[in-house]
Structure formats: structure tokens, C-alpha cells
Amino acid sequence: MCGSIGTRIRKYLDERRNHRTRLVTKDGRCNIEYGNIKYSKHFAFLADFWTTLVEARWRFVFFNFTATHTLTWFIFGLLWYWIVRNNGDLTWQNPSPDHTPCVWGVAGLTTAYLYSLETQTTIGYGVRALTPHCPGAVALVTIQAVLGAIINCFMCGVIMAKISLPKKRAKTISFSPMAVISPRNDYLCLSIRVANLRKSLMIGSQIYGKLLRTTTTQDGETIIMDQVNIDFMVDSGKDNLFFICPLTLHHIIDKSSPFFEVAVDTLHNQDFELVVFLDGTAESTSASCQVRTSYIPREIMWGYSFLPIISRSRDDKYRVDFSNFSKVVPVATAHCAYCFHNIKGHHHHSREGQDNPGFEVIEITESQDATKM
């Protein structure tokens, strides 16, 4: 029991340590903070207030929605109170029996606020109503109706824009939790797997990677976040992927690859982060989105290959088994890229397979038309 708790604590601390050291988390968020920004630069966020509101957290959006409407109702309520007070309509002013009010049913500040709310929301309970005897009241109800419509359109637009953000579509694109290195088609490849959980396609999908590491130049300058391009491809190429089913993407480890000097016994001692990007356009909304994830050395398995995931069913349909999405099997692989290219038969054998944590295992029957996650 104590050993199990200790293992969980160590695993939790390792996850926290890995989260802090990543530039990009597994779910695509950037782990970076900005400091020493001049105060004057903050006004740029106010100038671009639309983007600021759309990118704000939901609690701030709801607070702004509620505060904006409540404040405008109260301000116009004060203006209505001022109009009826100048006309002598209030109860404490003791209007005469033949007095014609500007607004029927408004006799105090509370009723003025209620009339302002009813006017801007077009409720109209029938108790309070405007009379045509006060030109200022007619002008004020026109202004409030127009301003209320503008506020409603703006705040509803913010909510709709926030709901339809492209990053929501990106949550239905998932990468394998681990990357693998194994031979494929006479090449030593680093492979990852990516899946689109929706049936709607990602049009014009392109995938690429950046290797982030700390390097030192010949002049002694230390570059904390040196970026090296990493090309990924499928059998048909690397551009305009036909992303209708899960794909296994490969990076060829040759002499031009930054992984050429890495070996099986030195991989986990390296200090780098492989960030993978997938850019595409959602077919249903035509919105461009980018999906990101990252792999650190301990999340790259040398000498393993992904299990097959696509097959044909008896009724001649293509079947995707997501239970194998993140499962790997050991394959004979050279100890290093140099050995693979120069020393034939020099292979490293893994003893057993390993199941990586990933998708939830599901049952897929022959009669199912869609895969439910």
C-alpha cells in the first residue's frame, strides 16, 4: 500500500516537472510568460478590444455581459427619473388630477429603472407606457432602443465568436502520447500518429515540426530556444494530407536530421523538445486552426512500431480500431542512425511490447457506422 502511494507521488512529481520544463504542453498550450512589459503597451489590448473580449475567460465574458446590460439599464433609469421629475410626475411632487405625465406608471426611481429595463429588452408588461406629450422622452426612448440593439448584437457576437473559436475544433484532433523510432521502407524513421475524431475533413492539412534545444555557437553565444525544422510525411507526401482516418507520420532520420547523432542509450539523456504542428481548415466552418503537441526524450521509444489501426470489415467497409491507436510492438532496430546506415545487421531488440496511455478502449461491432469515443 505504501509502495503504491509512493509510486503515485513520484509519478505526479515527474509529471509536474515535465509540465514546467515544456514549452508546449501535450494539449497544445504554450508554457511561457512575459515580463517587464511597459505599462503603455497595455493600451494596445484596449485598442484591440474585440480580440481581448473574445480571448477572455468565460467568467469575464459573462461578467461583462451582465455588467454592461445592468449598467445601461441603471443609467437610462436615472435619465427617465430626471425626465419625469422635471415634468412633475413623481408621487412626492403631488401632481394634480388632470396632470399629463411623460410616462404612465413611473412615480419613483425604482419604477424608472423598471421602465428602462422593459424598454431596452422590449418586454412591455403594459403597466408603464410612454406618452407623446414630452419630446425629450420620445428622443430618449429612441436612443435607448438603438443603443440597446447595438449592445445586444455586440455581446451576442462575442459569445458566438468565442463558442466558434478554431481551437475548439482542434480539440477533436489527437496525437499519440508517444513517438517511436523504427525502420520503415529501408529508412530509420521517427513516427507519430494523429487522428481526426470527426468525420468532417480538415482541408489542406499540413504537418511539420520544430526541434527546440539549447545550443552554443562558435562565438560562445548560448541560444536557449534554438529551432530546427523537422519534416514529416506520409507515403503520399507531406502536403495536403487526406485526413479522413488516423495517419502515421514519419520523419526520416538521415544525415541531415538532427536525430542522426542520437543513439538508443543516449536518447533519454538528451535535452530537447520536439513540437509538432498540424495546420488545416475545417470543412464545416472554413475556419483555419492549428493543433500542437510536444514530445520530450522520455516520450520517444526506440525500437518500437505502432500497431495497425485500419482494416476491412465483412460488409466491405473500412474499419478504424481506436483501441490500437497508441499501442506499440517491439521491432528489431539499429542502436543508432549511423549503425543503421553503415553496419548492416547491427540491431537492438526490445524484449516486450508496451501499451501507451491514450484513447479509451472501445468495442467496435460490424453494424456500427461511426466510431464513438
For each residue, the residues with C-beta under 8 A, 3 or more apart:
1: 4 5
2: 5 6
3: 6 7
4: 1 7 8
5: 1 2 8 9
6: 2 3 9 10
7: 3 4 10 11
8: 4 5 11 12
9: 5 6 12 13
10: 6 7 13 14
11: 7 8 14 15
12: 8 9 15 16
13: 9 10 16 17
14: 10 11 17 18
15: 11 12 18 19
16: 12 13 19 20
17: 13 14 20 21
18: 14 15 21 22 296 298
19: 15 16 22 25 31
20: 16 17 31
21: 17 18 296
22: 18 19 25 26 31 273 294 296
23: 30 31 32 212 225 273 275 294
24: 28 29 30 31 273 275 292 293 294
25: 19 22 28 29 30 31 294
26: 22 175 177 293 294
27: 293
28: 24 25 167 170 291 292 293
29: 24 25
30: 23 24 25
31: 19 20 22 23 24 25
32: 23
33:
34: 37
35:
36:
37: 34 41 42
38: 41
39: 42
40: 43
41: 37 38 44
42: 37 39 45 46
43: 40 46 47
44: 41 47 48
45: 42 48 49 52
46: 42 43 49 52
47: 43 44
48: 44 45 51 52
49: 45 46 52 53
50: 53 54 158
51: 48 54 55
52: 45 46 48 49 55 56
53: 49 50 56 61 64 158
54: 50 51 158 161 162 165
55: 51 52
56: 52 53 60 61 64
57: 60 61
58: 61 62 162
59: 62 63
60: 56 57 63 64
61: 53 56 57 58 64 65 158 159 162
62: 58 59 65 66
63: 59 60 66 67
64: 53 56 60 61 67 68 155 158
65: 61 62 68 69 155 158 159
66: 62 63 69 70
67: 63 64 70 71
68: 64 65 71 72 151 155
69: 65 66 72 73 120 151 155
70: 66 67 73 74
71: 67 68 74 75
72: 68 69 75 76 120 147 148 151
73: 69 70 76 77 113 116 117 120
74: 70 71 77 78 113 116
75: 71 72 78 79
76: 72 73 79 80 116 119 120 140 144
77: 73 74 80 81 109 112 113 114 115 116 117
78: 74 75 81 82 109 112
79: 75 76 82 83 116 140
80: 76 77 83 84 103 106 112 115 116 137 140
81: 77 78 84 85 106 108 109 112
82: 78 79 85 86
83: 79 80 86 87 102 103 134 136 137 140
84: 80 81 87 89 90 101 102 103 106 107 112
85: 81 82 88 89 90 93
86: 82 83
87: 83 84 101 102 134
88: 85 93 95 99
89: 84 85 93 95 99 101 102 103 106 107
90: 84 85 93 95 107 108
91: 94 107 108
92:
93: 85 88 89 90
94: 91
95: 88 89 90 99 101
96: 99
97:
98:
99: 88 89 95 96
100: 131 133
101: 84 87 89 95 104 106 131
102: 83 84 87 89 106 130 131 133 134 136 137
103: 80 83 84 89 106 115 128 129 130 131 137
104: 101 128 129 130 131
105: 111 115 127 128 129
106: 80 81 84 89 101 102 103 111 112 115 128
107: 84 89 90 91 111
108: 81 90 91 111 112
109: 77 78 81 112 113
110: 113 114
111: 105 106 107 108 114 115 128
112: 77 78 80 81 84 106 108 109 115 116
113: 73 74 77 109 110 116 117
114: 77 110 111 117 118 128
115: 77 80 103 105 106 111 112 118 119 128
116: 73 74 76 77 79 80 112 113 119 120 144
117: 73 77 113 114 120 121 123
118: 114 115 121 122 123 124 125 128
119: 76 115 116 122 141 144 145 148
120: 69 72 73 76 116 117 144 145 147 148
121: 117 118 148
122: 118 119
123: 117 118
124: 118
125: 118 128
126: 129
127: 105
128: 103 104 105 106 111 114 115 118 125
129: 103 104 105 126
130: 102 103 104 137 138 141
131: 100 101 102 103 104 134 137
132: 138
133: 100 102
134: 83 87 102 131 137 138
135: 138 139
136: 83 102 139 140
137: 80 83 102 103 130 131 134 140 141
138: 130 132 134 135 141 142
139: 135 136 142 143
140: 76 79 80 83 136 137 143 144
141: 119 130 137 138 144 145
142: 138 139 145 146
143: 139 140 146 147
144: 76 116 119 120 140 141 147 148
145: 119 120 141 142 148 149
146: 142 143 149 150
147: 72 120 143 144 150 151
148: 72 119 120 121 144 145 151 152
149: 145 146 152 153
150: 146 147 153 154
151: 68 69 72 147 148 154 155
152: 148 149 155 156
153: 149 150 156 157
154: 150 151 157 158
155: 64 65 68 69 151 152 158 159
156: 152 153 159 160
157: 153 154 160 161
158: 50 53 54 61 64 65 154 155 161 162
159: 61 65 155 156 162 163
160: 156 157 163 164
161: 54 157 158 164 165
162: 54 58 61 158 159 165
163: 159 160 168
164: 160 161 168 285 287
165: 54 161 162 168
166: 169 170 282 287 288 289 290
167: 28 170 171 289
168: 163 164 165 171
169: 166 172 173 282 285 287 289
170: 28 166 167 173 289 290 291
171: 167 168
172: 169 196 197 198
173: 169 170 194 195 196 197 202 278 291
174: 194 195 197 359
175: 26 192 193 194 276 291 293
176: 179 192 193 194 306 325 326 356 358
177: 26 299 326 356 357 358
178: 295 299 300 301 326 328 356
179: 176 190 191 192 274 295 299 300 301
180: 190 191 192 300 301 302 304 305 306 328
181: 188 189 190 191 253 259 300 301 302 303 304 333
182: 188 189 191 303 304 305 331 333
183: 186 187 188 189 331 332 333 334 340
184: 187 188 189 191 250 305
185:
186: 183
187: 183 184 250 252 253 254
188: 181 182 183 184 252 253 254 333 334 337 340 341
189: 181 182 183 184 250 251 252 253
190: 179 180 181 250 251 253 259 300
191: 179 180 181 182 184 248 249 250 251 305 306
192: 175 176 179 180 232 248 249 276 295
193: 175 176 246 247 248 249 306 309 325 326
194: 173 174 175 176 207 246 247 249 278
195: 173 174 245 246 247 322 325 359
196: 172 173 201 202 243 244 245 246
197: 172 173 174 373
198: 172
199: 370
200: 282 283 284
201: 196 242 243 244 283
202: 173 196 205 241 243 278 280 281 282 283
203: 280 281 282 283
204: 240 279 280 281
205: 202 240 241 243 278 279 280
206: 238 239 240 241 278 279 280
207: 194 232 238 241 249 276 277 278 279
208: 229 230 231 232 238 276 277
209: 229 230 231 232 251 274 275 276 277
210: 227 228 229 230 274 275 277
211: 227 228 229 230 258 272 273 274 275
212: 23 225 226 227 272 273 274 275
213: 226 228 258 270 271 272 273
214: 222 223 224 225 226 271
215: 222 223 226
216: 220 221 222 223
217: 220 221 222 223
218:
219:
220: 216 217
221: 216 217
222: 214 215 216 217
223: 214 215 216 217 226
224: 214
225: 23 212 214
226: 212 213 214 215 223
227: 210 211 212
228: 210 211 213 258
229: 208 209 210 211
230: 208 209 210 211 251 257 258 274 276
231: 208 209 238 251 252
232: 192 207 208 209 238 249 250 251 276
233: 237 238 249 250 251 252
234: 237 238 241 247 248 249 250
235:
236: 241 242
237: 233 234 240
238: 206 207 208 231 232 233 234
239: 206
240: 204 205 206 237
241: 202 205 206 207 234 236 247
242: 201 236
243: 196 201 202 205 247 280
244: 196 201
245: 195 196 310 318 320
246: 193 194 195 196 309 310 320 322 325
247: 193 194 195 234 241 243
248: 191 192 193 234 306
249: 191 192 193 194 207 232 233 234
250: 184 187 189 190 191 232 233 234
251: 189 190 191 209 230 231 232 233 257 259
252: 187 188 189 231 233 257
253: 181 187 188 189 190 257 259 260 337 340
254: 187 188 257 260 337 341
255: 260 341
256: 260
257: 230 251 252 253 254 260 337
258: 211 213 228 230 261 272
259: 181 190 251 253 262 337
260: 253 254 255 256 257 337 338
261: 258 337 338
262: 259 266 267 270 336 337
263: 266 267 335 336 337 339
264: 267 302 303 333 335 336 348
265: 335
266: 262 263 269 270
267: 262 263 264 270 297 300 302
268: 297 298
269: 266 297
270: 213 262 266 267 297
271: 213 214 297
272: 211 212 213 258 296 297
273: 22 23 24 211 212 213 294 295 296
274: 179 209 210 211 212 230 294 295 296 300
275: 23 24 209 210 211 212 292 293 294
276: 175 192 207 208 209 230 232 292 293 294 295
277: 207 208 209 210 290 291 292
278: 173 194 202 205 206 207 290 291 292
279: 204 205 206 207 288 289 290
280: 202 203 204 205 206 243 288 289
281: 202 203 204 286 287 288 289
282: 166 169 200 202 203 285 286 287 288 289
283: 200 201 202 203 286
284: 200
285: 164 169 282
286: 281 282 283
287: 164 166 169 281 282
288: 166 279 280 281 282
289: 166 167 169 170 279 280 281 282
290: 166 170 277 278 279
291: 28 170 173 175 277 278
292: 24 28 275 276 277 278
293: 24 26 27 28 175 275 276
294: 22 23 24 25 26 273 274 275 276
295: 178 179 192 273 274 276 299 300
296: 18 21 22 272 273 274 299 300
297: 267 268 269 270 271 272 300
298: 18 268
299: 177 178 179 295 296
300: 178 179 180 181 190 267 274 295 296 297
301: 178 179 180 181 304 328 354
302: 180 181 264 267 333 348
303: 181 182 264 330 331 332 333 348 349 350
304: 180 181 182 301 328 329 330 331 350 353 354
305: 180 182 184 191 328 329 331
306: 176 180 191 193 248 309 324 326 327 328
307: 324 327 328 329
308: 311 324
309: 193 246 306 320 321 322 324 325
310: 245 246 318 319 320 321
311: 308 318 319 321
312: 316 317 318 319
313: 316 317 318 319 366
314: 366
315: 366
316: 312 313
317: 312 313
318: 245 310 311 312 313
319: 310 311 312 313 364
320: 245 246 309 310 364 371
321: 309 310 311 324 364
322: 195 246 309 325 359 362 364 371 373
323: 327 359 361 362 364
324: 306 307 308 309 321 327
325: 176 193 195 246 309 322 358 359
326: 176 177 178 193 306 355 356 357 358 359
327: 306 307 323 324 353 355 356 358
328: 178 180 301 304 305 306 307 353 354 355 356
329: 304 305 307 353
330: 303 304 349 350 351 352 353
331: 182 183 303 304 305 350
332: 183 303 347 348 349
333: 181 182 183 188 264 302 303 340 347 348 350
334: 183 188 337 339 340 343 346 347 348
335: 263 264 265 339 346 347 348
336: 262 263 264 339 340
337: 188 253 254 257 259 260 261 262 263 334 340 341
338: 260 261 341 342 343
339: 263 334 335 336 342 343 346
340: 183 188 253 333 334 336 337 343 346
341: 188 254 255 337 338
342: 338 339
343: 334 338 339 340 346
344:
345:
346: 334 335 339 340 343
347: 332 333 334 335
348: 264 302 303 332 333 334 335
349: 303 330 332
350: 303 304 330 331 333 353
351: 330
352: 330
353: 304 327 328 329 330 350
354: 301 304 328
355: 326 327 328
356: 176 177 178 326 327 328
357: 177 326
358: 176 177 325 326 327
359: 174 195 322 323 325 326 362 373
360: 373
361: 323
362: 322 323 359 371 372 373
363:
364: 319 320 321 322 323 368 371
365: 368
366: 313 314 315
367:
368: 364 365 371 372
369:
370: 199
371: 320 322 362 364 368
372: 362 368
373: 197 322 359 360 362
